[in-house]
Amino acid sequence: MSEDNLITFYKSVFRPVTEYACEAWQASITKDQRAIIEAMQRQAFDIIYRRGYDHDVACIHGNLSQLLDRCNDITRRLLMYAMKPNNYLHSLLPE
């Protein structure tokens, strides 16, 4: 498979599984668990690129962010959405 097809597979299959419900768990995982999640992404990039790219270079090359950075962004977007006064989640937030 080409790199483009593997990136598409990664974005549509692998990444959603690793990010599932990250709004609930990302703030409470341990440093070791974070390392495991990033190691999974590094392994995926090793398969995709087969060139031994550094993890950060692979992220740039594939126009991808690190999994935990993406989870932080997803959580931030949910909180910004929930903070809108007309949002149904707004009533669940403390004042």
DRENRO-29046 format. One record per atom (N, C-alpha, C): residue in three letters; x, y, z. Coordinates in steps of 0.05 Angstrom, whole numbers, plus 5000, padded with zeros to 4 digits. Layout:
BEGIN
site guke=Ala	c1=X	c2=Y	c3=Z .
...
end
This chain:
BEGIN
site guke=Met	c1=5017	c2=4976	c3=5000 .
site guke=Met	c1=5000	c2=5000	c3=5000 .
site guke=Met	c1=5018	c2=5025	c3=5000 .
site guke=Ser	c1=5007	c2=5046	c3=4989 .
site guke=Ser	c1=5022	c2=5071	c3=4988 .
site guke=Ser	c1=5021	c2=5085	c3=5015 .
site guke=Glu	c1=5039	c2=5103	c3=5020 .
site guke=Glu	c1=5038	c2=5119	c3=5044 .
site guke=Glu	c1=5012	c2=5133	c3=5048 .
site guke=Asp	c1=5001	c2=5145	c3=5026 .
site guke=Asp	c1=4976	c2=5159	c3=5028 .
site guke=Asp	c1=4953	c2=5141	c3=5037 .
site guke=Asn	c1=4952	c2=5117	c3=5026 .
site guke=Asn	c1=4932	c2=5098	c3=5034 .
site guke=Asn	c1=4935	c2=5089	c3=5063 .
site guke=Leu	c1=4960	c2=5085	c3=5072 .
site guke=Leu	c1=4965	c2=5077	c3=5099 .
site guke=Leu	c1=4958	c2=5100	c3=5118 .
site guke=Ile	c1=4963	c2=5125	c3=5111 .
site guke=Ile	c1=4956	c2=5148	c3=5127 .
site guke=Ile	c1=4925	c2=5149	c3=5129 .
site guke=Thr	c1=4911	c2=5145	c3=5107 .
site guke=Thr	c1=4882	c2=5145	c3=5107 .
site guke=Thr	c1=4872	c2=5123	c3=5126 .
site guke=Phe	c1=4883	c2=5100	c3=5124 .
site guke=Phe	c1=4876	c2=5078	c3=5142 .
site guke=Phe	c1=4881	c2=5085	c3=5171 .
site guke=Tyr	c1=4904	c2=5097	c3=5176 .
site guke=Tyr	c1=4911	c2=5105	c3=5203 .
site guke=Tyr	c1=4891	c2=5125	c3=5214 .
site guke=Lys	c1=4884	c2=5145	c3=5198 .
site guke=Lys	c1=4865	c2=5166	c3=5207 .
site guke=Lys	c1=4837	c2=5155	c3=5211 .
site guke=Ser	c1=4829	c2=5136	c3=5195 .
site guke=Ser	c1=4801	c2=5126	c3=5196 .
site guke=Ser	c1=4797	c2=5102	c3=5214 .
site guke=Val	c1=4818	c2=5087	c3=5220 .
site guke=Val	c1=4814	c2=5063	c3=5236 .
site guke=Val	c1=4830	c2=5065	c3=5262 .
site guke=Phe	c1=4856	c2=5069	c3=5260 .
site guke=Phe	c1=4873	c2=5068	c3=5284 .
site guke=Phe	c1=4868	c2=5091	c3=5303 .
site guke=Arg	c1=4869	c2=5115	c3=5293 .
site guke=Arg	c1=4867	c2=5139	c3=5310 .
site guke=Arg	c1=4841	c2=5141	c3=5325 .
site guke=Pro	c1=4818	c2=5135	c3=5312 .
site guke=Pro	c1=4793	c2=5137	c3=5327 .
site guke=Pro	c1=4792	c2=5117	c3=5351 .
site guke=Val	c1=4804	c2=5094	c3=5347 .
site guke=Val	c1=4804	c2=5074	c3=5369 .
site guke=Val	c1=4821	c2=5085	c3=5393 .
site guke=Thr	c1=4844	c2=5096	c3=5387 .
site guke=Thr	c1=4861	c2=5105	c3=5408 .
site guke=Thr	c1=4851	c2=5131	c3=5421 .
site guke=Glu	c1=4834	c2=5146	c3=5407 .
site guke=Glu	c1=4823	c2=5171	c3=5418 .
site guke=Glu	c1=4796	c2=5168	c3=5430 .
site guke=Tyr	c1=4784	c2=5144	c3=5429 .
site guke=Tyr	c1=4757	c2=5140	c3=5438 .
site guke=Tyr	c1=4753	c2=5150	c3=5467 .
site guke=Ala	c1=4734	c2=5167	c3=5470 .
site guke=Ala	c1=4726	c2=5178	c3=5497 .
site guke=Ala	c1=4749	c2=5192	c3=5511 .
site guke=Cys	c1=4768	c2=5203	c3=5496 .
site guke=Cys	c1=4791	c2=5216	c3=5508 .
site guke=Cys	c1=4784	c2=5239	c3=5526 .
site guke=Glu	c1=4760	c2=5251	c3=5521 .
site guke=Glu	c1=4751	c2=5273	c3=5538 .
site guke=Glu	c1=4748	c2=5264	c3=5567 .
site guke=Ala	c1=4741	c2=5238	c3=5570 .
site guke=Ala	c1=4737	c2=5228	c3=5597 .
site guke=Ala	c1=4763	c2=5218	c3=5610 .
site guke=Trp	c1=4782	c2=5207	c3=5595 .
site guke=Trp	c1=4805	c2=5195	c3=5608 .
site guke=Trp	c1=4831	c2=5210	c3=5605 .
site guke=Gln	c1=4833	c2=5229	c3=5587 .
site guke=Gln	c1=4860	c2=5240	c3=5581 .
site guke=Gln	c1=4872	c2=5255	c3=5605 .
site guke=Ala	c1=4856	c2=5267	c3=5622 .
site guke=Ala	c1=4867	c2=5282	c3=5644 .
site guke=Ala	c1=4876	c2=5264	c3=5667 .
site guke=Ser	c1=4869	c2=5239	c3=5667 .
site guke=Ser	c1=4875	c2=5222	c3=5690 .
site guke=Ser	c1=4894	c2=5199	c3=5684 .
site guke=Ile	c1=4905	c2=5197	c3=5659 .
site guke=Ile	c1=4923	c2=5175	c3=5654 .
site guke=Ile	c1=4951	c2=5181	c3=5665 .
site guke=Thr	c1=4965	c2=5160	c3=5670 .
site guke=Thr	c1=4992	c2=5163	c3=5681 .
site guke=Thr	c1=5013	c2=5169	c3=5660 .
site guke=Lys	c1=5036	c2=5176	c3=5668 .
site guke=Lys	c1=5058	c2=5181	c3=5650 .
site guke=Lys	c1=5065	c2=5156	c3=5634 .
site guke=Asp	c1=5064	c2=5133	c3=5647 .
site guke=Asp	c1=5070	c2=5107	c3=5633 .
site guke=Asp	c1=5048	c2=5101	c3=5612 .
site guke=Gln	c1=5023	c2=5107	c3=5619 .
site guke=Gln	c1=5002	c2=5102	c3=5599 .
site guke=Gln	c1=5005	c2=5121	c3=5575 .
site guke=Arg	c1=5013	c2=5146	c3=5581 .
site guke=Arg	c1=5018	c2=5165	c3=5559 .
site guke=Arg	c1=5040	c2=5154	c3=5540 .
site guke=Ala	c1=5061	c2=5143	c3=5552 .
site guke=Ala	c1=5083	c2=5133	c3=5537 .
site guke=Ala	c1=5074	c2=5109	c3=5520 .
site guke=Ile	c1=5056	c2=5092	c3=5530 .
site guke=Ile	c1=5046	c2=5070	c3=5515 .
site guke=Ile	c1=5030	c2=5079	c3=5491 .
site guke=Ile	c1=5013	c2=5099	c3=5495 .
site guke=Ile	c1=4997	c2=5110	c3=5473 .
site guke=Ile	c1=5015	c2=5121	c3=5451 .
site guke=Glu	c1=5034	c2=5137	c3=5459 .
site guke=Glu	c1=5052	c2=5149	c3=5439 .
site guke=Glu	c1=5069	c2=5127	c3=5425 .
site guke=Ala	c1=5076	c2=5106	c3=5440 .
site guke=Ala	c1=5092	c2=5084	c3=5428 .
site guke=Ala	c1=5075	c2=5070	c3=5406 .
site guke=Met	c1=5049	c2=5067	c3=5411 .
site guke=Met	c1=5032	c2=5056	c3=5390 .
site guke=Met	c1=5032	c2=5072	c3=5365 .
site guke=Gln	c1=5031	c2=5099	c3=5369 .
site guke=Gln	c1=5032	c2=5117	c3=5345 .
site guke=Gln	c1=5059	c2=5114	c3=5331 .
site guke=Arg	c1=5081	c2=5113	c3=5346 .
site guke=Arg	c1=5107	c2=5110	c3=5334 .
site guke=Arg	c1=5109	c2=5084	c3=5318 .
site guke=Gln	c1=5097	c2=5062	c3=5328 .
site guke=Gln	c1=5097	c2=5037	c3=5314 .
site guke=Gln	c1=5082	c2=5039	c3=5288 .
site guke=Ala	c1=5059	c2=5053	c3=5289 .
site guke=Ala	c1=5043	c2=5057	c3=5265 .
site guke=Ala	c1=5059	c2=5073	c3=5244 .
site guke=Phe	c1=5073	c2=5093	c3=5253 .
site guke=Phe	c1=5089	c2=5109	c3=5235 .
site guke=Phe	c1=5112	c2=5093	c3=5223 .
site guke=Asp	c1=5124	c2=5076	c3=5239 .
site guke=Asp	c1=5145	c2=5059	c3=5229 .
site guke=Asp	c1=5135	c2=5041	c3=5206 .
site guke=Ile	c1=5110	c2=5031	c3=5209 .
site guke=Ile	c1=5098	c2=5015	c3=5188 .
site guke=Ile	c1=5092	c2=5032	c3=5163 .
site guke=Ile	c1=5081	c2=5055	c3=5168 .
site guke=Ile	c1=5073	c2=5073	c3=5146 .
site guke=Ile	c1=5096	c2=5082	c3=5129 .
site guke=Tyr	c1=5117	c2=5092	c3=5143 .
site guke=Tyr	c1=5138	c2=5106	c3=5129 .
site guke=Tyr	c1=5162	c2=5088	c3=5122 .
site guke=Arg	c1=5167	c2=5068	c3=5137 .
site guke=Arg	c1=5189	c2=5049	c3=5132 .
site guke=Arg	c1=5216	c2=5062	c3=5128 .
site guke=Arg	c1=5218	c2=5087	c3=5136 .
site guke=Arg	c1=5243	c2=5102	c3=5132 .
site guke=Arg	c1=5257	c2=5108	c3=5159 .
site guke=Gly	c1=5245	c2=5100	c3=5181 .
site guke=Gly	c1=5258	c2=5106	c3=5206 .
site guke=Gly	c1=5257	c2=5135	c3=5214 .
site guke=Tyr	c1=5236	c2=5149	c3=5205 .
site guke=Tyr	c1=5233	c2=5177	c3=5213 .
site guke=Tyr	c1=5231	c2=5180	c3=5243 .
site guke=Asp	c1=5242	c2=5202	c3=5253 .
site guke=Asp	c1=5237	c2=5210	c3=5280 .
site guke=Asp	c1=5207	c2=5214	c3=5283 .
site guke=His	c1=5197	c2=5209	c3=5307 .
site guke=His	c1=5168	c2=5212	c3=5312 .
site guke=His	c1=5157	c2=5240	c3=5304 .
site guke=Asp	c1=5171	c2=5260	c3=5312 .
site guke=Asp	c1=5162	c2=5288	c3=5306 .
site guke=Asp	c1=5163	c2=5293	c3=5276 .
site guke=Val	c1=5184	c2=5283	c3=5263 .
site guke=Val	c1=5186	c2=5287	c3=5234 .
site guke=Val	c1=5164	c2=5272	c3=5219 .
site guke=Ala	c1=5157	c2=5248	c3=5229 .
site guke=Ala	c1=5135	c2=5232	c3=5217 .
site guke=Ala	c1=5109	c2=5247	c3=5221 .
site guke=Cys	c1=5104	c2=5260	c3=5244 .
site guke=Cys	c1=5080	c2=5275	c3=5248 .
site guke=Cys	c1=5078	c2=5298	c3=5228 .
site guke=Ile	c1=5100	c2=5312	c3=5224 .
site guke=Ile	c1=5101	c2=5334	c3=5205 .
site guke=Ile	c1=5097	c2=5324	c3=5177 .
site guke=His	c1=5111	c2=5303	c3=5170 .
site guke=His	c1=5109	c2=5292	c3=5142 .
site guke=His	c1=5081	c2=5283	c3=5136 .
site guke=Gly	c1=5067	c2=5271	c3=5155 .
site guke=Gly	c1=5040	c2=5262	c3=5150 .
site guke=Gly	c1=5018	c2=5282	c3=5157 .
site guke=Asn	c1=5027	c2=5307	c3=5164 .
site guke=Asn	c1=5009	c2=5328	c3=5173 .
site guke=Asn	c1=4990	c2=5318	c3=5195 .
site guke=Leu	c1=5003	c2=5305	c3=5215 .
site guke=Leu	c1=4988	c2=5294	c3=5238 .
site guke=Leu	c1=4999	c2=5306	c3=5264 .
site guke=Ser	c1=4982	c2=5305	c3=5284 .
site guke=Ser	c1=4992	c2=5314	c3=5310 .
site guke=Ser	c1=4996	c2=5289	c3=5327 .
site guke=Gln	c1=5011	c2=5292	c3=5349 .
site guke=Gln	c1=5014	c2=5270	c3=5367 .
site guke=Gln	c1=4987	c2=5264	c3=5380 .
site guke=Leu	c1=4983	c2=5239	c3=5386 .
site guke=Leu	c1=4956	c2=5230	c3=5396 .
site guke=Leu	c1=4948	c2=5245	c3=5421 .
site guke=Leu	c1=4965	c2=5249	c3=5439 .
site guke=Leu	c1=4957	c2=5263	c3=5464 .
site guke=Leu	c1=4952	c2=5293	c3=5460 .
site guke=Asp	c1=4967	c2=5305	c3=5441 .
site guke=Asp	c1=4961	c2=5333	c3=5434 .
site guke=Asp	c1=4933	c2=5335	c3=5422 .
site guke=Arg	c1=4927	c2=5315	c3=5405 .
site guke=Arg	c1=4901	c2=5315	c3=5392 .
site guke=Arg	c1=4879	c2=5310	c3=5413 .
site guke=Cys	c1=4883	c2=5293	c3=5432 .
site guke=Cys	c1=4864	c2=5288	c3=5454 .
site guke=Cys	c1=4859	c2=5314	c3=5470 .
site guke=Asn	c1=4880	c2=5328	c3=5475 .
site guke=Asn	c1=4878	c2=5354	c3=5490 .
site guke=Asn	c1=4861	c2=5373	c3=5473 .
site guke=Asp	c1=4865	c2=5374	c3=5448 .
site guke=Asp	c1=4849	c2=5392	c3=5430 .
site guke=Asp	c1=4820	c2=5384	c3=5430 .
site guke=Ile	c1=4815	c2=5358	c3=5428 .
site guke=Ile	c1=4787	c2=5348	c3=5428 .
site guke=Ile	c1=4773	c2=5356	c3=5454 .
site guke=Thr	c1=4787	c2=5352	c3=5476 .
site guke=Thr	c1=4776	c2=5359	c3=5502 .
site guke=Thr	c1=4771	c2=5388	c3=5505 .
site guke=Arg	c1=4790	c2=5404	c3=5496 .
site guke=Arg	c1=4787	c2=5433	c3=5497 .
site guke=Arg	c1=4763	c2=5443	c3=5480 .
site guke=Arg	c1=4759	c2=5431	c3=5457 .
site guke=Arg	c1=4736	c2=5438	c3=5440 .
site guke=Arg	c1=4710	c2=5431	c3=5453 .
site guke=Leu	c1=4709	c2=5408	c3=5466 .
site guke=Leu	c1=4684	c2=5400	c3=5480 .
site guke=Leu	c1=4678	c2=5419	c3=5503 .
site guke=Leu	c1=4698	c2=5427	c3=5518 .
site guke=Leu	c1=4693	c2=5445	c3=5540 .
site guke=Leu	c1=4685	c2=5473	c3=5530 .
site guke=Met	c1=4697	c2=5482	c3=5508 .
site guke=Met	c1=4689	c2=5508	c3=5497 .
site guke=Met	c1=4660	c2=5507	c3=5487 .
site guke=Tyr	c1=4653	c2=5485	c3=5476 .
site guke=Tyr	c1=4626	c2=5480	c3=5466 .
site guke=Tyr	c1=4606	c2=5480	c3=5489 .
site guke=Ala	c1=4614	c2=5466	c3=5511 .
site guke=Ala	c1=4596	c2=5463	c3=5534 .
site guke=Ala	c1=4593	c2=5489	c3=5550 .
site guke=Met	c1=4612	c2=5507	c3=5547 .
site guke=Met	c1=4612	c2=5532	c3=5562 .
site guke=Met	c1=4593	c2=5553	c3=5550 .
site guke=Lys	c1=4583	c2=5548	c3=5526 .
site guke=Lys	c1=4564	c2=5566	c3=5514 .
site guke=Lys	c1=4538	c2=5565	c3=5530 .
site guke=Pro	c1=4527	c2=5588	c3=5538 .
site guke=Pro	c1=4503	c2=5588	c3=5555 .
site guke=Pro	c1=4479	c2=5574	c3=5544 .
site guke=Asn	c1=4476	c2=5574	c3=5517 .
site guke=Asn	c1=4453	c2=5561	c3=5505 .
site guke=Asn	c1=4457	c2=5531	c3=5500 .
site guke=Asn	c1=4480	c2=5520	c3=5508 .
site guke=Asn	c1=4486	c2=5492	c3=5504 .
site guke=Asn	c1=4473	c2=5475	c3=5526 .
site guke=Tyr	c1=4463	c2=5451	c3=5519 .
site guke=Tyr	c1=4451	c2=5434	c3=5539 .
site guke=Tyr	c1=4470	c2=5423	c3=5559 .
site guke=Leu	c1=4496	c2=5422	c3=5553 .
site guke=Leu	c1=4516	c2=5414	c3=5573 .
site guke=Leu	c1=4523	c2=5435	c3=5593 .
site guke=His	c1=4517	c2=5460	c3=5586 .
site guke=His	c1=4524	c2=5483	c3=5603 .
site guke=His	c1=4514	c2=5480	c3=5632 .
site guke=Ser	c1=4490	c2=5470	c3=5635 .
site guke=Ser	c1=4478	c2=5467	c3=5662 .
site guke=Ser	c1=4493	c2=5447	c3=5679 .
site guke=Leu	c1=4509	c2=5429	c3=5667 .
site guke=Leu	c1=4524	c2=5409	c3=5682 .
site guke=Leu	c1=4550	c2=5419	c3=5693 .
site guke=Leu	c1=4559	c2=5442	c3=5683 .
site guke=Leu	c1=4584	c2=5454	c3=5692 .
site guke=Leu	c1=4581	c2=5469	c3=5718 .
site guke=Pro	c1=4601	c2=5469	c3=5735 .
site guke=Pro	c1=4600	c2=5485	c3=5759 .
site guke=Pro	c1=4601	c2=5515	c3=5752 .
site guke=Glu	c1=4591	c2=5532	c3=5769 .
site guke=Glu	c1=4591	c2=5561	c3=5762 .
site guke=Glu	c1=4618	c2=5573	c3=5763 .
end
